[in-house]
């Protein structure tokens, strides 16, 4: 197995996902003897990646909620910056809905869990900014978890206007809110 992190602490077993910003591996934490999700940004430039990945880790660490993946570790090694979260046996919502039909009576609970996770994030002034089916994980019991807070924005002073600048257009175009596309003020409704 490939190793990563300080002193090769994490054994990267296999790739489980890949997005626009990074690659996620199922990894074995040799120190705590448990499986974790190890995310490494694609661009190996440490100076750029360290800020982005450490911001995601800080955002996730502040979000303690049963429907948000828990962060365990973050840092950088010779291959770049990384963040380590709990490993979830499950699939992204976009893959689940492509293969499975939800019955009317079963779709409400995952939706409520997603909303509860968003409420927790919004309560501490964190806007996800990239909420989409690929960033929601479902476990085998159909419990929902918000993932990938890599472009989340902390608007800790709600009295200030927090606009998405034209030169920092972030998110997935098909899932962006009108205020993100138009560079208007973002607020919790941006995620909703």
N, C-alpha and C positions, 0 to 999 in steps of 0.2 A: 504493500500500500504506500502511496505517496503520503508524506507527512507535511504538516504546516503548523504555523504558530511558533511561539517561543519554545525552543528545545524540542521541536517536533511533537508537541503535545497532542495534536490532532491527526489521526490517521484518516485520510480521505478515502472512503470506501467506493462510492460511485456518485456520478452526477445525477441529481434529481430534478433540477430545473435550471432554466436560463431565461433571463430577461434582457431588457435593453441595457441595463447598467451592470449586471453581474451574473455570476454562475453560482448555483447552490449545490453543495455536496452533502450527502449523508456521511457523517464522520464519527469516528470513535474518539471520545475524550479519554486519553490514557491516564489522566490524573484522577478524574472522578468516576471512571469506568461506566460511561453511559453514552448512548448515541445522541448526537447533536446535529443541527443544521449549520453548516459552515458556508458563509457567503463571501465570495471574493469578487471584487470589481474587475471588469474585463480589461480596462486600460491599466497597464502595470505601472504607470507613473505614480510613484509614492506621494509626491507633493500634492497632486490633485486628489487622488483617491483617499488619502488619510483623512482629509477634512470631510469629504462626503460620507464615508463609511462611519467615521466617529460621530458625525451628526446624527446619522440613523441610529446608532447604538445609544446615544444619549436620549434621543426621542423615545425609543423603545423602552429604555430603562425607566423612564418617567411614567410609562403606561403600565400599571399593574392592573390587569383585568383578565378574567377567564377567557375572553374572546379575542385577546391580542397575544401574539406569540411573545414569550418571555425571553429577554436578552440575558445571556450568561457571560459573555466576554467580548472584547474587541481589541484591536491593536493592529500592528503592522509587522511583517517580517520581510525577508529579502525579495519576496515575490509580490508584495503589495499589502494594502490594507485589507482587513477582514472583520466580520462580525459573526458571532456565534450565538445562535438562539436554540430554544428547545426544538427537538425534532418531532414532527407530527406525522404519524402514519395516516396518509390521506392524499387527496388530490386537489388541484385548483378547481374552483367552481366552474370555470369555462370548460374544462375537460369532463367534469361530471355531467353537466347539462348536455354536452355533445353525445354522451353515451346513455344517459338515464333520463327517464321522464319522471318528473316530480308529480305526485298526486296532489290534488288541491288541498287535502288535509295535512300534508307534510311540509309544504313550502313555507308556511308561516313561521315556524320555529327558527330555521336558519336566518331568515330575514330579520327577525327580532334580535337574534344574537349579533348580527352585523350592526344593527342600529345601536344596541347596547355598547358595543365596542367603540363605535363612533361617538356616542354620548360621553364615554369616559375620556376619549381623546380630546373632544371639544371642551370638556370641563376644565382641562389644564391648558386650553388655548392652542391645541395642536390640530392643524388641518392636514388631512392625508394628501390631498391634491392628485392622487392617482388611483382613486377607488374604481375598480373594474373587476370582472369575474376572475381574471388571472391572479389578482391580489387578495383573493378570499380562498382560504383552504377549508375543506370539509374533511373531517375524520370519518372513520367507518361507521360511527353512530349518527352521522349527519350534523355534528356540531360544527359551527362556523367560527373561523379565526381570521382576523385581519392580519395581513402580512405586507411586507415591503413598504416601510415608511421612509424609503430612501430620499424622496423629494418632499417629505412633509415640511410644513412651515409652522414654526412656533410664533404665534401672534400674542405673546404674553401681555402686551399692552393693548387691550381691546379698544381704547380710545384713539389709537393711531390707525391711519389707513394703511392696509397692507396690500399693495398691488403687485401683480405679476408683471414684471417688466417685459417689454417686447423682446429684449435680448436674452431673457431667461425663461422663455416659453417652455414650460415643463409639463409633463403628463403625456397621456395617450390621446391623440386628437379625437378619436371617436368617443371618448369618455370624458372629455374636458367639459367643464361647465362654461356657460356663456361668459361669465365674468373672467374666467381664466383666459379665454380666447381674445376677449376685448381689452385685456389689461385693466380690468376694474378691480375694486377692492374685494379681496377674498375674505370669507367668513365661514362659519360652520355650514351654512346653506350650500356652500361650494361643493362639499362632499355629498350632501343629500341630493 
